[in-house]
């Protein structure tokens, strides 16, 4: 299992629509947070081991209506 975080910049007025579409329409999306700052949303995703991260981001996230830009972070280890 791979954990990635995708920071999403949305077109004006589209953040809530993008968040709803991501959480309801993409099974790998675990959580979506609204954020302040340069990006509008922080999306936490769990991908299967070996799943192509670049293909997931470009095919699933960047094609959502209202998405303007993305920035992807790969998580290596979760601490609790």
C-alpha positions in Angstrom: 0.0 0.0 0.0 1.3 3.4 -1.0 0.1 6.6 0.7 0.2 9.9 -1.2 -1.0 13.4 -0.5 -2.1 15.6 -3.4 -2.4 19.3 -2.9 -5.0 20.7 -5.3 -5.4 24.2 -6.6 -9.0 24.7 -7.9 -10.6 27.1 -10.2 -12.3 29.9 -8.3 -15.5 28.8 -6.6 -14.9 25.1 -7.4 -13.1 23.7 -4.3 -16.2 22.1 -2.7 -17.3 20.5 -6.0 -13.8 19.1 -6.5 -13.7 17.8 -3.0 -17.1 16.1 -3.3 -16.2 14.5 -6.7 -12.8 13.2 -5.4 -14.2 11.7 -2.2 -17.3 10.2 -3.8 -15.9 9.2 -7.2 -12.3 8.0 -6.7 -12.0 4.9 -4.5 -8.4 5.5 -3.6 -9.2 8.8 -2.0 -9.4 8.4 1.8 -9.9 12.0 3.0 -10.1 15.5 1.6 -9.3 18.6 3.6 -9.9 22.2 2.7 -6.7 24.2 3.4 -5.5 27.8 3.5 -2.6 29.1 1.6 -1.4 28.4 -2.0 -3.6 25.2 -2.4 -7.3 24.8 -1.8 -7.4 21.1 -0.9 -5.3 18.3 0.6 -6.3 14.9 -0.6 -5.0 11.7 1.1 -4.9 8.6 -1.1 -4.1 5.0 -0.6 -2.8 3.3 -3.8 -2.1 -0.4 -4.2 1.5 -1.5 -4.1 3.0 -1.0 -7.5 0.2 1.3 -8.8 1.6 4.0 -11.0 1.4 7.2 -9.0 1.9 9.5 -12.0 -0.8 7.7 -14.0 -3.2 7.9 -11.0 -2.6 11.7 -10.5 -2.8 12.6 -14.2 -5.8 10.3 -15.1 -7.9 10.5 -11.9 -7.1 13.8 -10.0 -6.0 16.2 -12.7 -9.0 15.4 -14.9 -11.6 16.3 -12.3 -13.6 19.3 -13.4 -12.4 22.4 -11.6 -8.9 21.2 -10.9 -6.3 23.8 -11.9 -3.0 22.5 -10.6 -1.7 19.6 -8.4 1.3 19.0 -6.2 2.0 15.4 -5.1 3.8 14.2 -2.0 4.7 10.6 -1.4 4.6 9.4 2.2 7.2 6.9 3.4 6.2 6.1 6.9 3.3 6.9 9.2 4.2 7.7 12.9 1.6 7.2 15.6 
